[in-house]
Amino acid sequence: MIISRQQLESVLRYTLLEKRDRERKEAGQAEKAAVTLPEKKEERIYNLARQVVEKTPDVREDRLAQLRQAIRTGTYSVSEEEIAEKIIVRSLVDMLI
């Protein structure tokens, strides 16, 4: 499954919110009744992103066909910056999750 940058950012945001809440509870600072509007908004964004991911097929046939054609014709190329960005982002996700 390919994960888009937007999906990744949503998961990271949600993960950071969970981590923050867990740390507050451990420190005894979280109050059960106190829920702020931004947290509700983040939760809605997370739920929406989750629904989109669940509806998205694991393989995008149209994109796969484009990539195959580009590889066959020798026109497929990826910049060093794109490769480095993917490595860094995925490393960060692994550390957070």
C-alpha positions in Angstrom: 0.0 0.0 0.0 1.3 3.5 -0.9 0.8 6.1 1.8 0.5 9.7 0.6 2.2 12.5 2.4 -1.1 13.9 3.5 -2.1 10.6 5.1 1.3 10.3 6.7 1.0 13.8 8.2 -2.5 13.0 9.6 -1.1 9.8 11.2 1.8 11.7 12.6 -0.4 14.4 14.0 -2.7 11.8 15.6 0.3 9.9 17.0 1.7 13.0 18.6 -1.6 13.9 20.1 -1.9 10.4 21.6 1.6 10.7 23.0 0.9 14.1 24.5 -2.3 12.8 26.1 -0.5 9.7 27.5 2.3 11.9 28.9 -0.3 14.2 30.6 -2.1 11.3 32.1 1.1 9.8 33.4 2.0 13.2 34.9 -1.4 13.5 36.5 -2.2 16.6 34.6 -5.0 15.3 32.3 -8.5 15.9 33.4 -11.2 13.5 32.2 -13.8 16.2 31.6 -11.6 18.7 29.9 -11.7 18.3 26.1 -10.6 21.2 23.9 -12.0 22.0 20.5 -8.7 21.5 18.6 -8.5 17.9 19.9 -12.0 17.2 18.6 -11.0 18.7 15.2 -7.9 16.6 15.1 -10.0 13.5 16.0 -12.4 14.3 13.1 -9.4 14.7 10.7 -8.0 11.4 11.8 -11.3 9.6 11.4 -11.8 11.1 7.9 -8.2 10.1 6.9 -8.8 6.6 8.2 -12.0 6.3 6.1 -10.2 7.5 3.0 -7.4 5.0 3.6 -9.8 2.1 4.2 -11.6 2.9 0.9 -8.4 3.3 -1.1 -7.3 0.1 -2.9 -3.9 -1.3 -2.0 -2.7 -1.0 -5.6 -3.5 1.9 -7.8 -3.6 0.2 -11.2 -3.4 3.5 -13.2 -0.3 4.6 -11.4 1.3 1.2 -11.7 0.7 1.1 -15.4 2.3 4.6 -15.7 5.4 3.5 -13.7 5.7 0.3 -15.8 5.6 2.3 -19.0 8.2 4.8 -17.7 10.5 2.0 -16.7 10.2 0.2 -20.0 10.9 3.4 -22.0 13.8 4.4 -19.7 12.1 7.7 -18.6 11.6 6.8 -15.0 13.8 8.8 -12.6 13.7 9.8 -9.0 15.7 12.7 -7.6 18.1 12.2 -4.7 16.1 14.7 -2.7 12.9 12.6 -3.1 14.7 9.5 -2.0 16.3 11.2 1.0 12.9 12.7 2.0 11.2 9.3 2.0 14.0 7.8 4.1 13.8 10.5 6.7 10.0 10.6 6.9 9.7 6.9 7.2 12.4 6.8 9.9 10.6 9.5 11.9 7.4 7.5 11.6 9.1 4.4 12.8 10.5 6.3 15.8 7.1 7.7 16.7 5.0 4.6 16.3 
